[in-house]
Amino acid sequence: WKLMHSAWGRTEGTRRAVAVVGSALGAAVRRAPVSEVCTVRRMNTGSTSDKKIKSSRLSKFHTLDIPARVAALEKAGFLTSETRAALEGQGLALADANNMIENVLATFGVPMGVALNMTVNGKDYVVPMVLEEPSVVAAVGNIARMIRPSGFTATSDDPIMIGQIHLREVGDIEAAKAALEANFDKLTDLAHGIQPRLLARGGGMRGMEVKKLVYDEPGEVREETLVLNFFMDCRDAMGANMINTTAEHLAPHVEQLANAKVGIKILS
C-alpha cells in the first residue's frame, strides 16, 4: 500500500489503477471461499496446500492475439472449458437482457480485459476488468507485479446487510417489544420462505433486534416508537432488493405482533 500511495499522482492511468486495485482486492476476497482466502504458500519454495499452484505471472501475455490469450489462461488454470466457451460466445443475449431491466432496446459492448500478476493472501488471481479507458488494465498489472512475490494482504467480514422496519402508533412499547422478541424465530422462518435460493447458497438471516426510539425535543410532544432491525447475509449480492422485499413481506406480521402501524420499511 505504501508503494501504491507513492505512485499516486504520477499519471491519470496510475491514479485510476490505484483505485481499481482496491476494488479488485475486495472482489477477490469476497468471492473466494474461506479455505481459499486462508491458503498460504511460499512463493520462493513452491510449497502449497493446493494441488496445483496457479501463477498469474504470464510473460508476454499482451503480445498474444485474443484466442492465444484465452488459451494461455485456460492452460494456467484460470479458465474452465465452460468459462472459455462463454468468453467465445455471443455474450448477453438480447432476450436475456429484456428480462433483466425495463424498456430494453439493445445490449452495449464494452471491452473486457484481465489484470495479471495479482497475489492476494498468498494466492494468485487473474482479475477481469471491464472498461473503455486505455492504460488502466496495464497499470493495475504493473502495480501488482511490483508487489510480488509477497503480494497484497486483505480481509473481508461477512456480507451482512441491515433491514429496518419502523413502528409507529405503538400502544404499549414494552409489550410490543417483548412480543416481537418472542417471535424472532417465526419472523426468521417467514423471511427464509421468500428467499429459498439465498438459504441454499449459505446466506439468510443472522439475527434480529428491537430498539426503542425516543423523540424528545423542546417544545414538541414526546414520542416513543420501535424499530425492528434484521441482519441478513446476502452472499455475493449487494442486497438492496433482497432486504427491501423481505421487509415488505414481514411488515404485516410485525404489525400484528406489535399491535402497531408500520412506517418505513427499508435497507439501512
N, C-alpha and C positions, 0 to 999 in steps of 0.2 A: 504493500500500500504506500510505503514511503517513496518507492520508485515511481509509482503511478502519480503520486502527488507532485514529484519533481518534474514529471513530464507535462503536467497541466499547463496549458497556455502556450505550448510551443507551436502547435498548428491547430487549425479548426478540426481536422480529421482526428488528431490525437485527443483533443478535448472530448470529441464525441465518443471516441473509443474508450476513454476512461469511464465515462458514464455507462456505456454499454457493457463493459466488463462486470460492473456491479450487478446489472440485471442478469447477465449470464451466470454469475456465481450463484445467485439466488435460485435461478431456474434449475441449475444442475443439482443443487442440494435438495430442492423441493421435490423434484421428480425421481430422485434416486431412492430406493428402499433404504431403510436404516442400515441393513447389513452392508450395502454398497458404500454408503456415506462414511461408515466407520472403517472401511477397509484401508489398511496401511501397508504400503510396500516401500522397499528401499530402492531408489532409482539406480544406485550405483552397483548393487549386487544382483538385482533382478528377482530377489526373493519376494514372494507374494502368496496371499491366501487364495487368489483367483486361480482358476485352472489355466488361464491363458492371459498373459499381460498384453493389454492393448496400448499402443503408443499413438498419440495424436501428433507426433513429430514426423510429418510426412514431407520429406525433402523434395523440392522441385514440383510440388503439387500445382502451383499456379501456372506452370508451363504446359500442363497436360490439357488435352481437349476435354470437353464435358463428359463423354462416355468413359474416358480413361479415369477421370476423377471419381466418377461413381464406382467404377470397378476397383479403384485403389481403396476407397472407403470400405467397400464390401470385403476386400481381402484383409484389411486391417482389423476387421471385426466390428466396425461401427454401423454397418447396414446389414439387415437381414434380406433375404431374397424378396420377401413381401414388401419391405420398405423400398427396395430398389425398383420393384415393379410400379409402386406408387409414384416414385420420382419420374419414371419414364412414361407415366400415363398422361392423361389429358388434364389432370388437376381437378379442381372443383367443378362438378357437372352443373349445368345451369338449372336442371330440375332440383338438385340438392340445394343449390343457393336459394331457390324460390321457397324452399321450406324453412329457411333459416331466418330471413328478415322479410320486411314488408316491401311491396311495390318494386320487386326486382325487375331489372331490365337486362342486365348482363353481369359478367364477372370481370374483375380488373386484375391484370397480371402485374406482379412486382418481382424483381429478381430475388432469388434465394441463394445465398452462398453459405460457406461454412468457415468459422474461425478455428484454426488449428492450434496446436501446442498447449492447450488448456489442461492444467493439472489442478484438481481441487481435492483436498483431503487425501492426497496420495493416489488418486485415481484419474486417469486420463479421459478427457471428453473432447468430442468434436461438437462445436456449438452452432446450430443453424441460426442464420440471421437473414431476415427479410427486410430489405430497404433499397432505396434508389440512389443513395449518395456514394460516390466512389471514395476509396481510400479508408473507409471506416473498418471494413472487414479485415483488411491488411493490417491496420493499426492495432486492432484487438489481438490478432495473432502475433504481432511483433511484441506487444507488451507481455503476452503470455509466454512467449519464448524467452524473454529476458528474465522472467521469474523462475524458469526452470533451473534445476530439477526439483527444487522444493515445492514450487507452485503456490497456490493460494490455500488458505485455511478459512473455512466458512462453517457457520452453524445455522440451524433453522429450527424454530419452535413449531409446535403442531399448528395446522391451519384452522384455528378456531375463530369463528365469526360470532358476533353477538346480535341477537334479535331482541327487540323491546316491544312489549305490549303495555300501553299506559291505560290505567283505570281511573275513571272519574265517577263522580256521584256515588262514592262508596259510603254506604250507611254505617257500617261498623268496620273500622280499619283493622283492628286486631283479629276479629273473626274472619274477615276476608283473607287476611294474610295467612292465618292458620289453615283455612280451607284449601287455599292454593298449595301451600307447602305439603299438606297431607295427600295431595293428588299429583305430585310430580311424576310418579310412575305412570299414571294414567295419561297425562299430557305427553309424556315421552313416547308412549306406545302410539298415541294418535299421530304424533309427528313422524314417527318411523313408518306409519301406514301409508303416508303420501310420498315417502322418499325411499322406496324399497331398493332401488339401484344404488343409492348412496350407501345404504347399510351394507349391501353386498360388497362394496368396494372398501369397506373398513371405516367408513365415516359414520356420521349420525350424531345424536345428542350426547353431550358430555356433561350436562348439568343444568340446573335452573336455580334461580334465586328470586326472592320477592323483597323489594326495598320500599320503605315508606318515604315519601317525599313531602316536605312541608314548605308551603308558600306563606311567608310571614313578612310582609313589607309594611313599613309605617304608613298608616292611613288607608290600608287595604284590608279586606276581610281575610282572616287566616284560613288557609285551606290545606287539608291533608289528603294526599292521593297515594296510590300504589303504582309500582311498575314491576312487571314480570320480565326478568331477563332470562333468555335461554341461550345456551352456548352450544354451537354446532360445528362439528368437524366437517368441513366442506371438501376435503381432499384437494384435488387439483383445480377445482372451480373457485372463482372469486367469491361466489356465494350470494350475491345480491338478490337474484330472483329466487333462489332456494330459500333464503331467510325470509323474504317478504311473503312468499307463498305459504310457508309454514306458519308465520304469524297470522295471516288471514284465516288459515284453517283452524288455528287454535282459539281465535278470538271469541267465537260464540260459546265455546266450552269454558273459557276463562270468565266470561260474563256471568254464566250460570253458576259457577262455583263461588264466585266472589259477590254475587248479587249486586252487580255494579254495571256501569257502562264502559265500553272500551273506546278510547280515543285513538291515539296514534298507534299504528302497528307497522314497524319499520326496522330495517337494518340499522344497527348502531354504528 
